Structure formats: C-alpha cells, structure tokens
Amino acid sequence: MGQWRNGNKSAGMEMKSGHSKAMIARLSRYLRGLEDHIRQGCETISSRALGEQLGISDAQVRKDFAAFNRLGYAGIGYRCADLIQVIRDTLGINRAWRAAIVGCGNLGQALIGYQGFRQRGFAIEAAFDENPALIGRRLHGLEVLPLRHFAATVRERGIQLAILAVPAEEAQKTGEIIARSGILGILNFAPVNLNLPKSVSVSSVELTIELEQLVFAVVQKQIVE
Amino acid sequence: MGQWRNGNKSAGMEMKSGHSKAMIARLSRYLRGLEDHIRQGCETISSRALGEQLGISDAQVRKDFAAFNRLGYAGIGYRCADLIQVIRDTLGINRAWRAAIVGCGNLGQALIGYQGFRQRGFAIEAAFDENPALIGRRLHGLEVLPLRHFAATVRERGIQLAILAVPAEEAQKTGEIIARSGILGILNFAPVNLNLPKSVSVSSVELTIELEQLVFAVVQKQIVE
C-alpha cells in the first residue's frame, strides 16, 4: 500500500492509494465537463462553476482539486486545457488503450458498436466468441475469432484490456483464459465475482446496482415531497 | 435538503442526504455478500469478515454500519437476515419495481435478457422502439411496441422505471417523452447528459467511465510493481 505516484510526475496528480473509486469516477466526470466547456468556447473555469455544471458540491470539487491548486489563477480559476491534461495524466488515459471484446451476444455486439469508447480513445481491436454460428462473422468491421486464438491475437495486436460479455456461467472459465494471456485488465459485465490472479485488474459493471441506485433516488424523492 | 428518512422508519436506516452514491453502491454490495454468505449456510457474520469478502476496508464497513449497531450482538456480529432486511428497506428494494426498456437494439435486447435484473426483483414489463423492423417482434417473450404507446402502456402495466438504451442522438427527445408519461426514474445508457424535469430521477451508466477506472487500476499496479 503506502503512497504511489502516477507515471508522469511532473503533470499528474499525487494521491494516496486509499483514494476511492468514487474519486476516480469524479475525475472522469470533471474531464467530460471540461471538454464540454471548451467545446462551448470557454477557456477557463472556476471549481464552483464546474461543480454546478456536473451537480457536484463546491466543497467536494475543492477537495478533489486540492492537488491542482498550483494550476489555479486567483480570480480566474483554472485553464480548462491544463486541468484536462493533468486529469488525463492522473487517470492514465494520456495514451492509447486497445481492448478485445470476449462474448459477442447482444451485449458484446452493443459494446463493439458503442461510440463512447472510441470517442475517448479506447479502440476495440478484436472480438471473440465460442459460438460456431458467430465465429467468422463480421461485427462493425471486426471478424469474430474463436477463443482459442485469444492469446496469440492479443500479442499480435498489442491488446491490453479485455471486455468480458459472456453469460454468468461461463465468466469464470473465460476470465481464466483471458488472465493467462497476459492481459492487464478485464472489464467484467457478467453478474458474478471473478476469482483471478492478482496480475490482472478486474473492474465489474454491475447493472443491477445501477438500477438499485436509481430506485434509491426515486424513493428519497417521494419521501421529501 | 436537510435530513430525510426512508419509508419504513422502524426497519430502515437514517441517512443525511449528503450521503454519496458510493455509499449506496456499497449497500448494494453488502447485500450481495450477505446473500452469498447465507447461501453457504452461515447465519451470522462480523463486519470485518463481510469487508474481507468484498474487498472493502474494515474501517469503511464499520463506518457504513454505524447506524446498524443496535442490530449487532457482541462477540457474534450480525444476523445476516437482519442486515439484509435493513439494507433492502434502506435501498427501497423491499417492494417490486416494474421497468420498461426503451430502445431495442443490441444493448436493449441484452438488457431485456439480463438475468441479474429479475434475480433482484426488477421485472421488465414492456419494450419500445421506433424502428418498424423491430415493432411487433417478440424479444424474450415481450412484444416490441411503438413509442407512441409508451404513456398508455406504462399506466396499464404499472411501470415506474424506464431503461433508456437508444442512440446518443435520440436520447434527449426520447427522455422527454418518457418524463411526460409520469415515469419516476430513468436508467440512461446513452453517453449524453439528459436535461429533464426534476420530477423524474435520472441515473446514468457511463460505460467509458468504467473502462477509465479499469485503466487507472492497471496503471497504478504497473507503478507499484
């Protein structure tokens, strides 16, 4: 544990490893907000205005931005381009990342075609499935390959990330195949906990939790009214 | 703002409205962990053991569970069934929720078939699209209806939630149609901010942010090693 630094110390932000997933998610949201702001022709922004744009409290933004203070200008705020640079450095998205989709059912096909990934610099470079009816088909220009070609394809195409979109009952077995290939990270959409070697980072998208959070917001609104 | 209570005061947990999305997400995770634990035949659990199972620090679990203290037994911990009850009450998932899918492309079809929703008590009761090639088709037993039938269908079937899986460029317009129908909450998968009346709660699943968080974890691991 202890303290770590990001790769580009001069630009990136220092954090303690205790910093939460929620904080990292806010950095992603700040990034989107800043990019919107620049698209609208504004070059500077205050932490307060950014918080208002994103529905994040002023106190929270100021806390998150404490490490960026040296980038601020009294009475002006921050240059958006500076903040974008430092947040991209901190998140590690200041370079290209290549991903493979594993599982080309409806969800996998939706993810291959998802515009948001490419817009943010993530390139889907390969697609895999075990279903003979899918292997060899082209989905959004990518040929579906059998899973036994996974390790070789990952090496050839310089792929670092896998997006796992197989049914729950196949997720563990498929995750093990992916982990053995030298992949660095897996984004898991299957509603199961994967038990994999620590060499691979796993992040799970829990769709039911998203729905539960929505229900919580709905219930709170009913109580307040 | 100020303080609010959940609907069932005797069972639910009190919170301040400042409590974060991250806290609510942890409650969902505790719930899953507790259910796994019960399935394995264990009736009680300590906050420490639950944290270890889920990779959440002991300090964080104890902080989150401060409001549950009266449910604990010295030297034993908590009865899992008690914690499950109070967390379900707190989240508002102690009753049935009915949802409609809007947008039946690959993502919408994947969500209609997503097992996790039904397992957690969310029922998908209707599916809508504007594409004539999809309208009238049956997807996982649900007939795809045209969007102009949305408000009437929602009333007839007692649907409270909508899951929005349309392309980004149609999300705002479709969100407005949904909001006018009296729906309480929208789970938005389109990578855009929806600008809708405050009467409807909106929660967005940001797939790119999930991928950025994975990249952050990968980069940190490389730095530490």
Interface residues (C-beta under 8 A of the other chain):
Chain A: W4 R5 N6 G7 S17 S20 K21 A22 I24 A25 S28 R29 T90 L91 G92 I93 W97 A99 G105 N106 L107 Q109 A110 L111 G113 Y114 Q115 G116 F117 Q119 R120 F122 Q160 L161 I163 A168 L184 G185 I186 L187 P191 S201 V202 S203 V205 E206 L207 T208 I209 E210 L211 E212 Q213 L214 V215 F216 A217 V218 V219 Q220 K221 Q222 I223 V224
Chain B: W4 R5 N6 G7 S17 S20 K21 A22 I24 A25 S28 R29 T90 L91 G92 I93 W97 A99 G105 N106 L107 Q109 A110 L111 G113 Y114 Q115 G116 F117 Q119 R120 F122 Q160 L161 I163 A168 L184 G185 I186 L187 P191 S201 V202 S203 V205 E206 L207 T208 I209 E210 L211 E212 Q213 L214 V215 F216 A217 V218 V219 Q220 K221 Q222 I223 V224
